[in-house]
């Protein structure tokens, strides 16, 4: 029997699943795909057979309430559009183009990334039993170029804010993440955006999987509505395994911390 290729959701469709359907997310970027299909380490995570087995399970085996994610955005484009005002950090754009104002969208030349993701997707389509994959870039505002061009960034920003509004969230991540302030540092801003309560559990920035069971034990001792995980491949497998076991949504949020500064009223004014 021939397997049907999984549905591929856009960033906006993925975000709506989280906000409106309480989906948990297990995100696969280049590092997670690499560790699922090889024994090669990452700069911040040593390889381990148990980690690879867990990544394979999250990638291939459906679990109720969990939406796995793949980087369709980079898979589909040789030239990557990025809304310049929502950068995580300065990017080496090949050029800029004008969508709503002069030079507002940067364009990245990423042929290697496209080829890499296409190779991975070819293998995933063959191996997985998942019915749908969200987009790994869901938590990067810069990737919502279609919505920005259509004047619909207010909807996107409102959905981002809805991730936090009225929720009691346990944030699990390093105190010194790459690319921006930690969730601990962003708690005052998140509270201004409506976060009901936020607690931060610090974990090592490198080789987090070595501390997997200790992190799980700490999480299970806390009381929260949602669990936000920032720990590379460890977050991917932890989101998959804890979804349905703990209360609320379990989200592998990646670099969402770098986007929080864009969610206050000034960001809405820029998007108008």
Secondary structure, DSSP 8 states (H G I E B T S, - for coil): ------EE--HHHHHHHHHHH--EEEEE-HHHHHHHHSS--BTTB---HHHHHHHHHHHHS--TTEEEEE-HHHHH-SEEEEEGGG-SS----SEEE-SSSTT-EEEEE-HHHHHHHHHHHHHHHHH---SEEEEGGGG-GGG-HHHHHTT-HHHHHHHHHHTTBT-EEEEEE-TT-TTS--HHHHHHHHHHTTBSEEEEEE--SS-GGGGHHHHHHHHHTS--SEEEE--THHHHHHHHHHBTTBSS-EEE-TTGGGGGGGSSHHHHHHH-
